[in-house]
């Protein structure tokens, strides 16, 4: 198994700065006219130099052809998914890139009752959409039983991809860790903790092997 409040907050912050800058410029213009000053007063160091939102830089190469955008490439492929505790085949998973290589999409279908919600008459299936946002990786997972969760993170010092839930899910925090193995397989460790506690307990251990 396997967002974006910070972006909204940043945009509102820049808009607030622009409004403040316009008010400051209007006030300084009035003071100069009253005083008969020929030259404009020195701007305050805190006054924004532009009243427009920052424009995106012009692309000089494909938007997602950067080292950071390739950090999840080890997970791409057609996979058989095994429960690491007993080596049982539990799911098939297809992970592929599209949209000019910018989006990593997962399509997972379970073959067993692993993670089946009590009372559900069908097995778990779901998808995730993953995208590097320029600072970190974002993932949105949605399935046919439990709902949807959003996660955010980056590779750790051991090059394992570590994503944590952006907001709690049913008063719990979730953490997923992708580890590339020497034989080309991928191990995904799944952890849960009471909301805000940081007390992680492993609840899942999956091994991805190439579906040859």
HELIX and SHEET records of a PDB file:
HELIX    1   1 UNK A    5  UNK A   35  1                                  31    
HELIX    2   2 UNK A   68  UNK A   70  5                                   3    
HELIX    3   3 UNK A   73  UNK A   75  5                                   3    
SHEET    1   A11 UNK A  77  UNK A  83  0                                        
SHEET    2   A11 UNK A  88  UNK A  98 -1                                        
SHEET    3   A11 UNK A 103  UNK A 110 -1                                        
SHEET    4   A11 UNK A 125  UNK A 132 -1                                        
SHEET    5   A11 UNK A 137  UNK A 143 -1                                        
SHEET    6   A11 UNK A 148  UNK A 155 -1                                        
SHEET    7   A11 UNK A 161  UNK A 165 -1                                        
SHEET    8   A11 UNK A 172  UNK A 180 -1                                        
SHEET    9   A11 UNK A 186  UNK A 194 -1                                        
SHEET   10   A11 UNK A 201  UNK A 210 -1                                        
SHEET   11   A11 UNK A  77  UNK A  83 -1                                        
END                                                                             
